[in-house]
Amino acid sequence: MSSSPNSHAHTYRVLLAFTCLYIFWGGTYTAIHFGVAHVPPPVLAGTRLGISGCILLAFSALCGKPVFASLREMRRVFLLGVLMLFVGNVALMWAEKYLPTGLSALLVAIVPVDVALIELILPQGERLRLAGRIGLIMGFAGLAILAWPSARAGLHGDRHQILAIAILMVSSLSFACGSVLARNSNLFLNPFTCAGWEMISASACNLVLASCLGEWSATQWGRDSLTAVGYLIVFGSLVGFSCYSWLLQNVPVTKLATYAYVNPIVAVLLGAWIIGERLHGNEWIGMIVILVAVVLVTSSKMEHGPGAPEVQMTTLSPEI
C-alpha cells in the first residue's frame, strides 16, 4: 500500500523543522560569540529577549490567543523567565567571553542531567531506570573531564575560564530548576504567550542589571553586533521556537529531545568552521561522555514517584 501525498508532505515538514531546530539553535553559540565582543552580556541578552518577547506576544494577539492571565500565573511565568532565561542566558553570554563556543555548548548540554537529578531528589519526582542512572553518573564524569584543563589553567593564574565554567554550571542548574517547575505548573497560557512573557521578564532583569553595572557606556552597536542580535531574535527565538513548538505537537517527545545532544555537535562544528576553534584531547573525550550521558538520560523510560503526573517537555531551551 503506497503512502499518501499528505504523509509525504508531513514527513518533509518534520525533517525541515528538525533541520532548522538543530542548525539555528546550534548556531546561537556562534552568534553570541560575535555579539559579546562588542555588547556587554546584559545589554545583548536584554535587547534580544525583549524584542523577541514582544514579537511573540503580538503574534499571539493576532492569532486571537489570550495575552494576559491571572496574577498567580503571571507571577509564575515571571519566575520561570528569571530562572531559565535571565540567569541561564546572560550567564551563557558572559561565559562565552572566555570559553570557546563548542565548550560552552557542551557544558550547557548537561541541563537534562541536572533535570533528572532534581527529579530524583523530589519526593514525587520522576525516577530514572538503570540506563538513566548510569547516564547521570557519566554526565558529571564528563563535566569533570571537560573542566579539568580550565581548572589546571586556573591554578596557574588564569581564573577566567574556571570562573566561566562555574557560572555556566550554576546557570544550567537554574535552568533545570525552572524546567522542573514549568513542567509541574499547569499553566493555561498558550506556548507563544508563555514564552513571550518569560522573555520579557528576563529582558527587564537584564536591562536593570546592565544599568546597575553601568554597561551601556561599553556598548558598541555595529555590523557584527547587530547581525548577532538579528540572528538571535529571528533564528534563535522566533524560527527556532516556532519549529520546537510545532514539533512538540507532531512528534514524540523522545525524538524532540534529540536537540539536547545534536545542538552541541552543531555548535562545535560551526565554532571550528567559522571561528577556527578546536577541541583538544580530553575535551573530545569529555564531549563523547557527556553526549552519551544525555542520550541515556533523555531516552531512559521514567518510573514516576507516588502521585507524580505524566509530563511533557514544554519548556524552553538555553539557546533560545
LOFI-569105 format. One record per residue (C-alpha): residue in three letters; x, y, z. Coordinates in steps of 0.5 Angstrom, whole numbers, plus 500, padded with zeros to 3 digits. Example, Ala and Ser with C-alpha at 12.3 -4.5 7.8 and 13.67 -1.06 7.14 Angstrom:
% residues 2
ala525491516;ser527498514;
***
This chain:
% residues 320
met500500500;ser503507498;ser504513502;ser499518501;pro502525499;asn500528506;ser504523509;his510525505;ala509533506;his508532514;thr515528514;tyr518533510;arg516538514;val518534520;leu525534517;leu525541516;ala523543523;phe529539526;thr534541521;cys532549523;leu532547530;tyr539543530;ile542549526;phe539555528;trp540553536;gly546550535;gly548557531;thr546561537;tyr553560541;thr557563535;ala552569534;ile553570542;his561570541;phe561576536;gly556579540;val559580547;ala565582543;his562589542;val556589547;pro556587555;pro552581556;pro546584560;val545589554;leu546584549;ala541579553;gly536584555;thr536587548;arg535580544;leu530578549;gly526584550;ile525585542;ser523577541;gly518577547;cys514583544;ile514580538;leu511573541;leu506577545;ala504581538;phe504574534;ser499571540;ala495577540;leu494577532;cys492569533;gly487571538;lys490568544;pro490571551;val496575552;phe494576560;ala493571565;ser491571573;leu496575577;arg498568580;glu500565573;met504572571;arg508571578;arg510564576;val511566569;phe516572571;leu519567576;leu521562570;gly523567566;val528569571;leu531562573;met531560566;leu533566561;phe535571566;val540567570;gly541562564;asn542567558;val546572561;ala551567564;leu552564558;met554570554;trp558572560;ala562565560;glu563566552;lys567572553;tyr572567556;leu571560553;pro570557546;thr563557544;gly564549543;leu566548550;ser560553552;ala555549549;leu558542551;leu557545559;val550547557;ala548540555;ile549538562;val542541563;pro538535562;val542531567;asp541537572;val534536571;ala534528572;leu538530579;ile533535581;glu527530580;leu531524583;ile531529589;leu524531589;pro519526593;gln514526588;gly519527582;glu521522576;arg526516578;leu531514572;arg531507570;leu538504571;ala541507564;gly539514566;arg542513573;ile549511569;gly548517565;leu547521571;ile554519573;met557519566;gly555527566;phe558529572;ala564525570;gly564528563;leu564535566;ala570534571;ile574532564;leu572538561;ala573543566;trp580540568;pro584544563;ser581550565;ala582548573;arg589547571;ala590554568;gly586557574;leu592554579;his597558574;gly594564575;asp588565569;arg582564573;his577567568;gln576560565;ile575556571;leu570562574;ala566562567;ile565554568;ala563555575;ile558560573;leu555556567;met554550572;val550555576;ser546558571;ser545550568;leu542548575;ser538555575;phe535553568;ala534546570;cys530548577;gly526553572;ser525547567;val522542573;leu518548576;ala515549569;arg513542568;asn509542574;ser506549574;asn500547570;leu500554566;phe494555562;leu497560557;asn499558550;pro506557549;phe508563545;thr505568550;cys508564556;ala515564552;gly514572551;trp513574558;glu518570560;met523573555;ile520580557;ser521579565;ala528576563;ser530582559;ala527587564;cys532584569;asn538584564;leu537591563;val536593570;leu543589571;ala546593565;ser544600568;cys547598575;leu553596573;gly554602568;glu555597562;trp551602557;ser557606556;ala561600554;thr556598548;gln558599541;trp553597536;gly556596529;arg555591524;asp557585528;ser553586534;leu547588530;thr548582526;ala549578532;val542581535;gly539580529;tyr540572529;leu539571536;ile532574535;val530572528;phe533565528;gly534563536;ser528566539;leu523566533;val524561528;gly527556533;phe522557538;ser517556533;cys520550530;tyr520547537;ser513548539;trp511545532;leu515539533;leu512539540;gln505537537;asn507533532;val513528534;pro514524540;val518528546;thr524523546;lys525525539;leu525532540;ala529531546;thr535530541;tyr536537540;ala540537547;tyr545533544;val545535537;asn546542538;pro552542542;ile555538536;val553543531;ala556549536;val563545536;leu563544528;leu561552527;gly566554532;ala571550528;trp569553521;ile567560523;ile572562529;gly577557528;glu576554535;arg579547536;leu577542542;his584538545;gly585531547;asn581530554;glu576535551;trp574531546;ile573525551;gly569530555;met564531550;ile563524548;val562522555;ile557528556;leu553527550;val553519551;ala550521558;val545526555;val543520551;leu542516556;val538520561;thr533523556;ser532516553;ser531513559;lys524511561;met522514567;glu519511574;his514516577;gly514517584;pro508517588;gly502521585;ala507524580;pro504527574;glu505525567;val509531564;gln511533557;met517537555;thr514544555;thr520549557;leu525553553;ser532552551;pro538555554;glu540557547;ile533561546;
***
